[in-house]
Every structure is written in C-alpha cells, then in structure tokens.
Amino acid sequence: MEPQSPVHSAEQIAALDAADPLASFRERFVLPHGVTYLDGNSLGALPRGTAERVREVLESEWGTGLIRSWNDADWINAPQRVGAKIARLIDAGPHEVVVADSTSVNLHKLIVAALSARPDRHTVVSEPGNFPTDLYMVETALATLGGGRRLVLSPRDEIVNRITDDTALVLLTHVHYKTADVHDMAAVTAAAHAKGALVLWDLSHSAGAVPVALGACRADLAVGCGYKFLNGGPGAPAFLYVAERHHDTLVSPLGGWMGHARPFAFEDHYQPSPGITRFLCGTPPIVAVAALECGVDLHLEADMQAVADKSRALADLFIHLVQRRCADHGVTLVGPAPGAPRGSHVSFRHPEGYAIMQALIDRGVIGDFRAPDIMRFGLTPLYLRYADVAHAVDVLEEVLRTDAWRAPVYQTRHAVT
C-alpha cells in the first residue's frame, strides 16, 4: 500500500491508516501515551507479550525449575531455536543461523574465521562511513593477525572494482545506518565470488525491516542485532549466519565451551562442534534470548512484503511532507529519493540537527541524531501509523518555524545521541 503522491489532507492520511493491513499489530506493542516513536531502528518498542514471557522464565523456569530447566525448558537449544526463526526472515536455512553474543563479537568471530580461511590473501574491502564497530573490528582483527593484511575503504559505487585476487573478505552493511542506502547484495556477492573472496553482511538495519535474500544471493556470512526492528530489548543478543557450505571450513577464533563438539564431556582440548553451533562461545543469556524470541515471533506473523510496502510508503510520505513544509528552514534529505530502494528510516541534514532533535524529543517525537548533522527517523511498520508521520512533521515544522531549538536546554549533548 503506497500513498498517492502528493498527500496533503488529514482525510487522505486517515484513509491510508484505515486500509493498512498491518494496523492490528500496533496494539501488540507498549507505546506510551503522547509519544510518537520514530527510533525503532535504534531500539524497538516493547512487545506486550514479552513481559509475561520473561516473568515465566524468571518465576517458573528459573524460580521453580532451577538448573533442571536447561533440559526441561530446553534452554540449552534456545540459541539454535531462535536462530532458526530469524532464518525465516532473512532467507536462510534453519541450521545456518544462531543467536549469540553481540553484533561486535560476532563480527570478530566471522572476520577472523574468514581471514584464516584465506591465508594467502591480504585485503579486506569495506566503505568509508560504514558503521564504526564494523570498521573497528576489522582494524583490531588485522592488527592481531598481522601478516601484512590491510583494510581498503572504497566509495560504494567503486566497491566492486576494488575487489581483486588479493581480497579475502568484503565487509558491508546492507542498509546504511545513517542514510538508509541499500547495497545490491546479489551483485556485490557475485563480484566477490568471481574473485574468490568471501562477503560478510551486517544486517542490523535490515532484519525485520526490509526483504533480505541471503540464500538467493548465495551470501557467505552475516551478522545482525536483536534490539532494533526485531524488538528484542536493550542489549538483546545478536545473531550470526554462516552458509552451510562453509560449516566445515570456518572455525570461530573464540573457542568457548558452548561451541565445543561435546561441551559436557569437559575435555581439556577444544574440538569445534559441527555446523553453526561451533560459533557459540559462552553460556547463552536465557532471559534475554526469551525476550528476543517474543519480538521475532511477532515478525513471523506479519507478511514481509506488506512490511516492506508500508515501510516504503511511510518513507515517501515523510519525505514529501518534510520537503514541502520544512525545506525553507534548511532541512535537506540524506539518502535515497522517494521510490528508490531504501532501508526503514529517513534522515535529514541540518547544521543544528542535534538541538532540533532534542526539541522534538521534548515534544514527544522521538528520533535520534547521528554526528555531525543528521536527524534520523525510524519507520517501524508494525506499530507506526501514517498519522504518526504527519504529526511528527507538524512538530518538526513548529520547532523550525519558532526557532524553539535555540533554547539553551537543547544545546548540551547527552552521552547517547
């Protein structure tokens, strides 16, 4: 469902909400009164079923079952079970995805595993402006491994040409965290394979938000977080994907006991488990995995094409309204134009973007800021209405028109932006 452009009237926007096939999902999230939440791309809203499920884990499975619940409640297989569910959202096999650790830790595992599998190659290709932790993890891995390896940063439109016979790994974020630009996963993966390189995709702004086709693209490796569009909660466990064809050749550099072939044999020497389980490390955080599973289950009930269609429609409406009403105040679009492929957030640039965002948050419109000058607005189709987008633009226009952002209280930077 897409808005007919241009959309001006409240009646037109109300009609879009009335026809929304995903409208019923909104009631299944905790959404504070008076808040228009446009930051689900950074921390997803709380599903209503999560608190009850976590209470069950705490009071029954832990409180009563105690250590027996590793078997009786099947805690021991939770990382594989929830991973298999996430696999359905990213076009992967159920045995190719596991929930584990954080995105950063999983990046380290897969970067080192990939480089170790290509010992005669010396370069990793990525792009400037990639999410910082992705680049940091490459830098630290290269420093640890040594051997003359180096990181090559290339503008996105030149990446394919920078992949050579010396490239071991291409590391890219599928949906750019600032701009919402989307890489052509199939084209980049094919170009890397043609040169014998592996590709690692960061799906942190993709999983649960836009269609992902790991299997169809013959992707090698991927990671993603659980707390954005998957609604797993703050610091939710991440996930990683390794294509089945690599299971026997890639080994995690973090040989923790849960990745051992026989963890309860308590052997002195490490032997990696077969399959995706070898990429586990320490004991899984069961309460957090249970919360993540609730968010994933909600997504599995939704039609992914309907999610993608609404995401695009929300973005087009937001961009249209901001450009029509706020452009004279120095706000400019960052990222794809309406109708172009994009992730599920919209970003605008303004020299005083931080202060403007603080003024918006103070008025109940919650987005976030990314340095140096980007205001970012997440569009979460399961609980965001078209009316919410229109209201957000109303408030943005008021803040800009009245110079409300100039108030001293909005000038002080918080630790988290």
C-alpha positions, 0 to 999 in steps of 0.5 A: 500500500503506497500513498498517492503522491502528493498527500496533503489532507488529514482525510487522505492520511486517515484513509491510508491508516484505515486500509493498512493491513498491518494496523492490528499489530500496533496494539501488540506493542507498549507505546506510551501515551503522547509519544510518537516513536520514530527510533525503532531502528535504534531500539524497538518498542516493547512487545506486550507479550514479552513481559509475561514471557520473561516473568515465566522464565524468571518465576517458573523456569528459573524460580521453580525449575532451577538448573533442571530447566536447561533440559526441561525448558530446553534452554540449552537449544534456545540459541539454535531455536531462535536462530532458526526463526530469524532464518525465516526472515532473512532467507536462510536455512534453519541450521545456518543461523544462531543467536549469540553474543553481540553484533561486535563479537560476532563480527570478530568471530566471522572476520577472523574465521574468514581471514584464516580461511584465506591465508594467502590473501591480504585485503579486506574491502569495506566503505568509508562511513560504514558503521564504526564497530564494523570498521573497528573490528576489522582494524583490531582483527588485522592488527592481531593477525598481522601478516601484512593484511590491510583494510581498503575503504572504497566509495560504494559505487567503486566497491566492486572494482576494488575487489581483486585476487588479493581480497579475502573478505568484503565487509558491508552493511546492507542498509546504511545506518545513517542514510538508509542506502541499500547495497545490491547484495546479489551483485556485490556477492557475485563480484566477490565470488568471481574473485574468490573472496568471501562477503560478510553482511551486517544486517542490523538495519535490515532484519525485520525491516526490509526483504533480505535474500541471503540464500538467493544471493548465495551470501557467505556470512552475516551478522545482525542485532536483536534490539532494533526492528526485531524488538528484542530489548536493550542489549538483546543478543545478536545473531550470526549466519554462516552458509552451510557450505562453509560449516566445515571450513570456518572455525570461530577464533573464540573457542568457548565451551558452548561451541565445543563438539561435546561441551559436557564431556569437559575435555581439556582440548577444544574440538569445534562442534559441527555446523553453526553451533561451533560459533557459540562461545559462552553460556547463552543469556536465557532471559534475554534470548526469551525476550528476543524470541517474543519480538521475532515471533511477532515478525513471523506473523506479519507478511514481509512484503506488506512490511516492506510496502508500508515501510516504503510508503511511510518513507515517501510520505515523510519525505514529501511532507518534510520537503514541502513544509520544512525545506525553507528552514534548511532541512535537506534529505540524506539518502535515497529519493522517494521510490528508490530502494531504501532501508526503514528510516529517513534522515535529514541534514541540518547544521543544528540537527542535534538541538532540533532533535532534542526539541522534538524529543521534548515534544514527544517525537522521538528520533535520534541524531547521528554526528555531525548533522543528521536527524534520523527517523525510524519507520517501524511498520508494525506499530507506526501509523501514517498519522504518526508521520504527519504529526511528527512533521507538524512538530518538526515544522513548529520547532523550525518555524519558532526557532524553539531549538535555540533554547539553551536546554537543547544545546548540551549533548547527552552521552547517547545521541 
